[in-house]
Amino acid sequence: MLGELDALAEAPAAGRDLKKLIRTVELFKDHLLLHAWCEDTFYYPVIRQGLSAAPAPLSASYMDHLDHEHRTVDGYLDRLEKEVKSNPPAVSWPQTYALFSKGLVSHMNKEEDELFRLSEKMLGAARLEELSQELERRRSEAPPIRIHTRLEP
């Protein structure tokens, strides 16, 4: 979806598909909401509970920083959605998207390059699998998302 948003942000305003832009932002926001719910409900709390035995650089301040990044990325995405839905779309939306995208990619890289590797070392594959199964059992508790219909090309 980032690739689609990149292409829409780079397209000339006159030729930009506004319906596709709005739908892609909404869809991305809904997917990110579910992702954040999973992390905030299942993954991050377990990491925080085990910080006393965590390998460096995992610490309370490290996790606080990741939480701060979540809030920052969420804020940019909320602002982006408002800007693309305004009529006409705000001229600043590509800049907001650039801030959102840069923050999200940086956060994802930190999680993938550091947090996931360290948490597997700390918790072990079996405990991570238990968390995954618990998430599946409690999926009905996830926040509701919009129903998205396919846009015709």
C-alpha positions in Angstrom: 0.0 0.0 0.0 2.9 2.3 0.6 3.9 1.8 -3.0 0.4 2.8 -4.2 0.5 5.9 -1.9 4.0 6.8 -3.2 2.7 6.6 -6.8 -0.4 8.7 -5.9 1.7 11.3 -4.1 4.1 11.6 -7.0 1.4 11.8 -9.7 0.4 15.1 -11.2 -2.5 16.6 -9.3 -4.6 16.9 -12.4 -4.3 13.1 -13.2 -4.5 11.8 -9.7 -7.3 9.3 -8.9 -8.9 10.9 -5.8 -11.2 8.0 -5.1 -8.3 5.6 -5.1 -6.2 7.9 -2.9 -9.0 8.2 -0.3 -9.7 4.5 -0.4 -6.0 3.6 -0.1 -5.5 5.9 2.9 -8.6 4.5 4.6 -7.5 0.9 3.9 -4.0 1.6 5.2 -5.4 3.3 8.3 -7.6 0.3 9.0 -4.8 -2.2 8.6 -2.5 -0.1 10.7 -5.2 0.1 13.4 -5.4 -3.7 13.6 -1.6 -4.0 13.6 -1.3 -1.5 16.4 -4.0 -3.2 18.4 -2.2 -6.6 18.1 1.1 -5.0 19.3 -0.4 -2.9 22.0 -2.6 -5.7 23.4 -0.4 -8.7 23.1 3.2 -8.1 22.1 4.4 -4.9 23.7 3.0 -5.8 27.2 4.8 -9.2 27.2 8.0 -7.5 26.2 7.6 -4.9 29.0 7.0 -7.7 31.6 10.3 -9.4 30.7 12.5 -6.3 30.5 14.5 -7.3 33.6 15.9 -10.3 31.6 16.0 -8.5 28.2 19.1 -8.2 26.1 20.3 -4.7 25.3 19.0 -2.3 24.0 15.6 -3.5 25.2 14.6 -1.3 28.1 11.6 0.7 29.4 12.9 3.8 27.6 13.3 1.8 24.4 9.7 0.6 24.6 8.5 4.1 25.5 10.2 5.4 22.4 8.5 2.8 20.2 5.2 3.7 21.8 5.9 7.4 21.0 6.7 6.4 17.4 3.3 4.7 17.2 1.5 7.8 18.4 3.5 10.0 16.0 2.8 7.8 13.0 -0.9 7.5 14.0 -1.1 11.3 14.2 0.3 11.8 10.8 -2.1 9.2 9.4 -5.1 10.9 11.0 -3.9 14.2 9.5 -3.3 12.6 6.1 -6.8 11.2 6.0 -8.4 14.5 6.9 -6.3 16.3 4.2 -7.1 13.9 1.4 -10.8 13.9 2.3 -11.1 17.7 2.4 -12.7 19.2 -0.6 -10.6 19.9 -2.5 -7.8 17.8 -0.9 -5.3 19.9 1.0 -2.3 20.9 -1.0 -0.1 19.8 1.9 -1.2 16.2 1.9 1.9 14.9 -0.1 4.1 16.5 2.6 2.1 14.9 5.4 2.3 11.6 3.6 6.1 12.0 3.3 6.3 12.5 7.1 4.0 9.6 7.7 5.9 7.3 5.4 9.3 8.2 6.7 8.2 7.7 10.3 6.5 4.4 9.5 9.4 3.0 7.6 11.8 4.0 10.3 9.6 2.4 13.0 9.1 -0.8 11.0 12.9 -1.1 10.4 13.6 -0.7 14.1 11.0 -3.4 14.9 12.3 -5.8 12.2 16.0 -5.2 12.7 16.1 -5.0 16.5 12.9 -5.6 18.4 11.7 -8.8 16.7 15.1 -10.4 16.9 15.7 -9.4 20.5 12.2 -10.4 21.6 12.6 -13.9 20.1 15.9 -14.2 22.0 14.2 -13.0 25.2 10.8 -14.9 24.9 11.7 -17.8 22.7 9.8 -19.1 19.6 7.3 -21.1 21.7 6.2 -18.1 23.8 5.8 -16.0 20.6 3.7 -18.8 19.1 1.5 -18.8 22.3 1.0 -15.0 21.8 0.0 -15.6 18.2 -2.6 -18.2 19.2 -4.0 -16.0 21.9 -4.3 -13.2 19.4 -6.3 -15.5 17.1 -8.6 -16.6 20.0 -9.3 -12.9 20.9 -9.5 -11.5 17.4 -13.2 -10.6 17.9 -12.0 -8.0 20.5 -10.2 -6.1 17.8 -11.4 -2.6 17.0 -14.0 -2.5 14.2 -12.8 -1.4 10.7 -14.7 -0.1 7.7 -15.9 -2.4 5.0 -13.9 -1.6 1.9 -15.3 -2.4 -1.6 -13.1 -2.8 -4.6 -12.8 0.2 -6.8 -13.2 -0.5 -10.5 -10.1 0.2 -12.6 
